[in-house]
Amino acid sequence: MSQVKRRIGFTLVELLVVIAIIGLLVALLLPAVN
């Protein structure tokens, strides 16, 4: 069970990182498009 929890934790962290990166890219691209 510990391995599963660790995997879930890593996936959640990875999702947060991906969302943060996408947010930064959108923030940088929106002014360029407009």
C-alpha positions in Angstrom: 0.0 0.0 0.0 2.9 2.4 0.7 4.1 2.0 -2.8 0.7 2.9 -4.2 0.4 6.0 -1.9 3.9 7.1 -3.0 3.0 6.7 -6.7 -0.2 8.6 -6.2 1.7 11.4 -4.4 4.2 11.6 -7.2 1.5 11.7 -9.8 -0.3 14.5 -7.9 3.0 16.5 -7.7 3.6 15.9 -11.4 0.1 17.1 -12.2 0.6 20.3 -10.2 3.9 21.0 -11.9 2.4 20.4 -15.4 -0.5 22.7 -14.5 1.9 25.4 -13.3 4.0 25.1 -16.5 0.8 25.3 -18.7 -0.3 28.4 -16.7 3.0 30.1 -17.3 3.0 29.3 -21.0 -0.6 30.6 -21.4 0.3 33.8 -19.4 3.3 34.3 -21.8 1.4 33.5 -25.0 -1.8 35.4 -24.4 -0.1 38.9 -24.5 1.8 37.8 -27.7 -1.5 36.7 -29.4 -3.4 39.8 -28.4 
